[in-house]
Amino acid sequence: FAEKGGVVIADALAGVMDEHCAWREEGLLNDFFGIKAAASSARVATAPTGPAADIEVKATAEGIVWGLKSEGLTGLQAVETDLKAADGVALVTIGDADAVIVKKNGKGLAVYLNTLLDTYDAMRRKDYGGASHRALVSALLARAGVAPAISVLTPGGSQLGQAQVVRYQFGDSLVLAILKENVEGVVGRDGVTTYNDANLGQVARQEITIRLPEKFYVADVRTGEKLGYTDEVKTSVTAGGAAVFGLSRSRISL
């Protein structure tokens, strides 16, 4: 897959056991990922125990070329504190360990993560944490040429956070739904629910820009408003509600 131009990304301790869960003497994929490690049975994995602000996380010169920034990776923890790059190139170091290692294989790339992503779900659910995980994965996917088919941006041009963006193929058309997640509903004495955004405070709407992969005839499905033939839509999403759009390549009603 990599030889033909694919990008392979693996997390920690890839290829250290065989199909019977017995240790391989050497990691089966060590050469592929360009890493240097101890014998498989002697490798020591350290489970993350919480924020590690006292351990320096640093993007190397090559990591900066990949779009990584040291200040955006704070809190990442190394699984193996003695892991090093062999003929791979380190993009990120955590303390003395190489944490993100890349090696060219044929027309493609192999990327080894000496860090785990399995704590991200819990981090995200607690005050939208896990920014370092998002920064790392976003940079790797961007380098691999993987990007959202539809981008939803804030007025400042950054990706809209804490939102679900869902596409649904509907015949020859598409349905696009955008739902803000980080809202809390507070019912007042008058019975009216006021929605609050965890980051923006009490807001009725948030302005957004939707960038589409090509031009469509765009309509707001909930209101019926026609938004024109375009590949960029400036609109807003209501806190506590969803924005739903119909995208068609011809002048038909959805």
Secondary structure as GFF3:
##gff-version 3
##sequence-region A 1 254
A	DSSP	beta_strand	7	10	.	.	.	ID=ss1
A	DSSP	alpha_helix	30	33	.	.	.	ID=ss2
A	DSSP	beta_strand	35	36	.	.	.	ID=ss3
A	DSSP	three_ten_helix	40	42	.	.	.	ID=ss4
A	DSSP	beta_strand	57	59	.	.	.	ID=ss5
A	DSSP	alpha_helix	61	65	.	.	.	ID=ss6
A	DSSP	three_ten_helix	70	72	.	.	.	ID=ss7
A	DSSP	beta_strand	84	85	.	.	.	ID=ss8
A	DSSP	beta_strand	89	94	.	.	.	ID=ss9
A	DSSP	beta_strand	97	105	.	.	.	ID=ss10
A	DSSP	beta_strand	108	113	.	.	.	ID=ss11
A	DSSP	alpha_helix	120	125	.	.	.	ID=ss12
A	DSSP	alpha_helix	131	143	.	.	.	ID=ss13
A	DSSP	beta_strand	151	153	.	.	.	ID=ss14
A	DSSP	beta_strand	163	170	.	.	.	ID=ss15
A	DSSP	beta_strand	173	180	.	.	.	ID=ss16
A	DSSP	beta_strand	183	187	.	.	.	ID=ss17
A	DSSP	beta_strand	193	197	.	.	.	ID=ss18
A	DSSP	beta_strand	201	202	.	.	.	ID=ss19
A	DSSP	beta_strand	205	220	.	.	.	ID=ss20
A	DSSP	beta_strand	226	238	.	.	.	ID=ss21
A	DSSP	beta_strand	242	248	.	.	.	ID=ss22
###
